[in-house]
């Protein structure tokens, strides 16, 4: 069931990982997953989108898949990571990457395994 929370559609109430989109047809979370991370622990989090199929990964494993028709209304609009309306990340982000294609489950797993050494370290 789809709920309305803070003026947008979501299928998860409370603490969660969310991909949030502001659009002409209203605000929506195409994919969200209830989650309470352990303070002080780092996690690898990834979301892929292929057409209308979204997959959320935590530490290299798919935790949720959904199909939602959503249009990004203005791809040139400012992008925020970690904050949207009443939701704000209480933590840190490191090594944020955006790709121009949906990565496969195998590629996400490889990034997670590679990330344990720190991808950006030389």
ZAFITI-753149 format. One record per residue: residue in one letter; z, x, y of N, C-alpha, C in turn. Coordinates in steps of 0.05 Angstrom, whole numbers, plus 32768, in hexadecimal, padded with zeros to 4 digits. Example, Ala and Ser with C-alpha at 12.3 -4.5 7.8 and 13.67 -1.06 7.14 Angstrom:
% ZAFITI-753149
[pt a [809C 8108 7F8E] [809C 80F6 7FA6] [809C 8108 7FBE]]
[pt s [808E 8101 7FD3] [808F 8111 7FEB] [809D 8102 8001]]
END
This chain:
% ZAFITI-753149
[pt x [8000 8011 7FE8] [8000 8000 8000] [8000 8011 8019]]
[pt x [7FF1 8009 802D] [7FF0 8018 8045] [8005 800E 8059]]
[pt x [8015 801F 8064] [802A 8018 8077] [8021 8021 8092]]
[pt x [802E 8015 80A7] [8029 801E 80C2] [8043 802C 80CC]]
[pt x [8040 8044 80D5] [8057 8053 80DE] [804F 8063 80F7]]
[pt x [805E 8060 810D] [8059 806E 8126] [803C 8068 8130]]
[pt x [8032 8050 812B] [8019 8047 8135] [8000 8050 8125]]
[pt x [8004 805B 810D] [7FED 8062 80FD] [7FF1 805A 80E0]]
[pt x [7FDC 8059 80D1] [7FDD 8052 80B5] [7FE4 8069 80A3]]
[pt x [7FF7 8065 8091] [8000 8079 807E] [8008 806C 8064]]
[pt x [8007 807B 804E] [8011 806F 8035] [802C 807B 802E]]
[pt x [8037 808C 8040] [8051 8099 803A] [8063 8097 8052]]
[pt x [807B 808D 804E] [808F 808C 8064] [80A1 80A5 8061]]
[pt x [80AB 80AF 8077] [80BE 80C5 8077] [80B1 80E0 8075]]
[pt x [80C1 80F5 806E] [80B7 8110 806E] [809F 8113 805B]]
[pt x [8089 811E 8065] [8071 8121 8054] [805E 8135 8060]]
[pt x [804D 813F 804F] [8036 814E 8059] [8020 813A 805F]]
[pt x [8014 813C 8076] [8000 8128 807F] [7FE8 8136 808C]]
[pt x [7FD0 812B 8086] [7FB9 8131 8095] [7FB5 8119 80A7]]
[pt x [7FB7 811C 80C1] [7FB7 8106 80D4] [7F9E 8107 80E5]]
[pt x [7F91 80F0 80E8] [7F78 80EF 80F8] [7F7B 80D9 810D]]
[pt x [7F77 80E0 8126] [7F75 80CC 813B] [7F58 80C4 813E]]
[pt x [7F53 80AA 813C] [7F38 80A1 813E] [7F34 8088 814E]]
[pt x [7F1B 8081 8152] [7F14 8069 8162] [7F1F 804F 8154]]
[pt x [7F20 8050 8139] [7F2A 8039 812A] [7F48 8039 8126]]
[pt x [7F56 804B 8133] [7F72 804E 8130] [7F79 8069 8124]]
[pt x [7F93 806D 8120] [7F9C 8086 8114] [7FA1 8082 80F7]]
[pt x [7F9B 8097 80E7] [7F9E 8094 80CA] [7FA7 80AF 80BE]]
[pt x [7FB5 80AE 80A8] [7FBB 80C5 8098] [7FAA 80C2 807F]]
[pt x [7F93 80CF 807D] [7F82 80CC 8066] [7F90 80D5 804C]]
[pt x [7FA2 80E9 804F] [7FB1 80F2 8038] [7FCD 80FA 8041]]
[pt x [7FE1 80F1 8032] [7FFD 80F9 8038] [800C 80F9 801E]]
[pt x [8021 8109 801E] [8030 810E 8005] [804E 8112 800C]]
[pt x [8060 8102 8001] [807C 8105 8007] [8085 8121 7FFE]]
[pt x [8093 812F 8010] [809A 814B 800A] [80B2 8154 801B]]
[pt x [80C5 8160 800D] [80DB 816C 801B] [80DD 8189 8012]]
[pt x [80D0 819B 8021] [80D0 81B7 8018] [80EB 81C4 801A]]
[pt x [80EF 81D9 800A] [8108 81E8 800A] [8109 81FA 8023]]
[pt x [811D 81F8 8034] [811E 8209 804C] [811E 8227 8044]]
[pt x [810F 8237 8054] [810E 8253 804F] [80F9 825C 803A]]
[pt x [80ED 8249 802C] [80D9 8250 8018] [80BD 824B 8024]]
[pt x [80AA 825D 801E] [808F 825B 8027] [807F 824B 8012]]
[pt x [806C 823B 801B] [805B 822C 8009] [803E 8230 8012]]
[pt x [802C 822E 7FFF] [800F 822E 8005] [8007 8211 8004]]
[pt x [7FFD 8206 801A] [7FF4 81EB 801D] [7FD7 81EA 8025]]
[pt x [7FC7 81DA 8017] [7FAB 81D7 801D] [7FA2 81BA 801A]]
[pt x [7F8F 81B3 802A] [7F82 8199 8028] [7F64 819E 8027]]
[pt x [7F56 8191 8014] [7F39 8192 8014] [7F2E 8176 8019]]
[pt x [7F16 8176 8025] [7F08 815D 8029] [7EEB 8161 8021]]
[pt x [7EE1 8151 800F] [7EC5 8150 8008] [7EBC 8134 800B]]
[pt x [7EAC 812F 801F] [7EA4 8114 8027] [7EBD 8103 802D]]
[pt x [7EC3 80EF 801C] [7EDB 80DF 8020] [7EF2 80E5 800D]]
[pt x [7EEF 80FA 7FFD] [7F03 8102 7FEA] [7F15 8118 7FF5]]
[pt x [7F2F 8112 7FF6] [7F43 8125 8000] [7F55 812E 7FE9]]
[pt x [7F5C 8147 7FE8] [7F6F 8152 7FD4] [7F83 8163 7FE3]]
[pt x [7F9D 815E 7FDD] [7FB3 816E 7FE8] [7FBE 8180 7FD2]]
[pt x [7FC1 819A 7FD9] [7FCC 81AE 7FC6] [7FE5 81BA 7FD2]]
[pt x [7FF8 81BF 7FC0] [8010 81CE 7FC7] [8013 81E4 7FB2]]
[pt x [8014 81FD 7FBC] [8016 8214 7FAB] [8001 8215 7F95]]
[pt x [7FE8 820F 7F9D] [7FD1 8211 7F8B] [7FCC 81F9 7F79]]
[pt x [7FDE 81E6 7F79] [7FDB 81CF 7F67] [7FD5 81B5 7F77]]
[pt x [7FC2 81A5 7F6E] [7FBC 818C 7F7A] [7FD4 8179 7F76]]
[pt x [7FDE 816D 7F8C] [7FF5 815B 7F8A] [7FED 813E 7F91]]
[pt x [7FD5 813B 7F9E] [7FCC 8120 7FA5] [7FAE 8121 7FAB]]
[pt x [7FA1 810C 7FA1] [7F84 8108 7FA7] [7F81 80EC 7FB1]]
[pt x [7F6F 80E9 7FC5] [7F6A 80CE 7FCF] [7F4D 80CD 7FDA]]
[pt x [7F42 80B5 7FDB] [7F28 80B1 7FE6] [7F2B 809E 7FFE]]
[pt x [7F24 80A7 8016] [7F26 8097 802E] [7F0E 809D 803F]]
[pt x [7F01 8088 8049] [7EEA 808B 805B] [7EF6 808E 8077]]
[pt x [7EF4 80A6 8082] [7EFE 80AC 809D] [7EEB 80BE 80AB]]
[pt x [7EE6 80B8 80C4] [7ED4 80C8 80D5] [7EE5 80D7 80E9]]
[pt x [7EE0 80F1 80EB] [7EED 8101 8100] [7EDF 80FA 811A]]
[pt x [7EEC 80EB 812C] [7EDD 80E0 8143] [7ED2 80F5 8156]]
[pt x [7EDF 810A 815B] [7ED5 811F 816D] [7EDD 813A 8162]]
[pt x [7ECB 8147 8153] [7ED2 8161 8147] [7ED8 8176 815C]]
[pt x [7ECF 8172 8175] [7ED4 8185 818B] [7EEF 8181 8198]]
[pt x [7EFE 816C 8191] [7F18 8166 819D] [7F2C 817B 8194]]
[pt x [7F41 817F 81A3] [7F56 8193 819B] [7F61 818D 8180]]
[pt x [7F67 81A2 8171] [7F73 819F 8156] [7F90 81A8 8158]]
[pt x [7FA1 8197 814D] [7FBD 819F 814B] [7FC5 81A1 812E]]
[pt x [7FD5 81B6 8128] [7FDE 81BA 810D] [7FFD 81BA 810F]]
[pt x [800A 81A8 8100] [8027 81A8 8100] [8033 8193 8113]]
[pt x [8022 8183 8121] [802C 8170 8133] [8018 8159 8137]]
[pt x [8022 8140 8136] [8012 8129 813B] [8024 8111 8142]]
[pt x [8020 8105 8158] [8031 80EF 8161] [804F 80F6 815D]]
[pt x [805D 80E6 814D] [8079 80EA 8149] [8080 80FF 8133]]
[pt x [806B 810B 8127] [8070 811E 8111] [806D 813A 811C]]
[pt x [8081 814B 8116] [8080 8167 811E] [808A 8178 8107]]
[pt x [807D 818E 8103] [8085 81A1 80EE] [809E 81B0 80F7]]
[pt x [80B2 81B0 80E6] [80CA 81BF 80EB] [80C9 81D7 80D8]]
[pt x [80BA 81EB 80E0] [80B6 8202 80CF] [80A2 8215 80DB]]
[pt x [8096 8226 80CA] [8083 823A 80D4] [8069 8237 80C4]]
[pt x [8053 823F 80D2] [8039 8241 80C5] [8030 825E 80C6]]
[pt x [8021 8266 80B1] [8017 8281 80B0] [7FFC 8280 80A2]]
[pt x [7FE9 8290 80AB] [7FCF 8293 809E] [7FC0 8279 809C]]
[pt x [7FBE 826A 80B1] [7FAF 8250 80B2] [7F91 8256 80B1]]
[pt x [7F83 8249 809F] [7F66 824C 809D] [7F58 8231 809B]]
[pt x [7F41 822F 80A7] [7F30 8217 80A5] [7F15 8220 809C]]
[pt x [7F0B 8213 8087] [7EF1 821A 807B] [7EDC 8204 8082]]
[pt x [7EC3 820B 8081] [7EAD 81F8 8087] [7EA3 81EA 806E]]
[pt x [7EB2 81EB 8058] [7EAC 81DD 803F] [7EC6 81D7 8030]]
[pt x [7EC4 81C4 801E] [7EDC 81BE 800D] [7EDD 81D4 7FF8]]
[pt x [7EF4 81E1 7FF6] [7EF8 81F5 7FE1] [7EFE 81E6 7FC6]]
[pt x [7EF7 81F3 7FB0] [7EFC 81E8 7F96] [7F1A 81EC 7F8F]]
[pt x [7F23 81DE 7F7A] [7F3E 81E2 7F71] [7F43 81FF 7F68]]
[pt x [7F2F 820B 7F5C] [7F31 8227 7F53] [7F34 823A 7F6C]]
[pt x [7F25 8234 7F81] [7F26 8245 7F99] [7F42 8241 7FA7]]
[pt x [7F4C 8229 7FA7] [7F67 8224 7FB3] [7F7C 8234 7FA3]]
[pt x [7F7A 8232 7F89] [7F8D 8240 7F78] [7F8C 825F 7F7D]]
[pt x [7F73 8269 7F7F] [7F6F 8286 7F85] [7F7C 828E 7FA0]]
[pt x [7F78 827D 7FB4] [7F84 8283 7FCE] [7FA3 8283 7FCC]]
[pt x [7FAE 8270 7FBD] [7FCB 8270 7FB9] [7FD4 8289 7FAC]]
[pt x [7FC7 8291 7F96] [7FD0 82A9 7F87] [7FCC 82C2 7F98]]
[pt x [7FB6 82C3 7FA7] [7FB1 82DA 7FB9] [7FC5 82DB 7FD0]]
[pt x [7FCD 82C4 7FD9] [7FDF 82C2 7FF0] [7FFB 82CD 7FEB]]
[pt x [8003 82CF 7FD2] [801D 82DB 7FCC] [801F 82F7 7FD7]]
[pt x [8008 8305 7FD9] [8008 8320 7FE4] [8003 8320 8002]]
[pt x [7FFC 8309 800D] [7FF6 8307 802A] [7FD9 830D 802F]]
[pt x [7FC9 82F8 8031] [7FAC 82FC 8035] [7FA5 830D 804D]]
[pt x [7FB5 830A 8062] [7FAE 8318 807B] [7FB8 8335 807D]]
[pt x [7FC7 833D 806A] [7FD1 8359 806A] [7FBB 836C 8063]]
[pt x [7FBA 8383 8071] [7FA6 8397 806B] [7FB2 83AE 805D]]
END
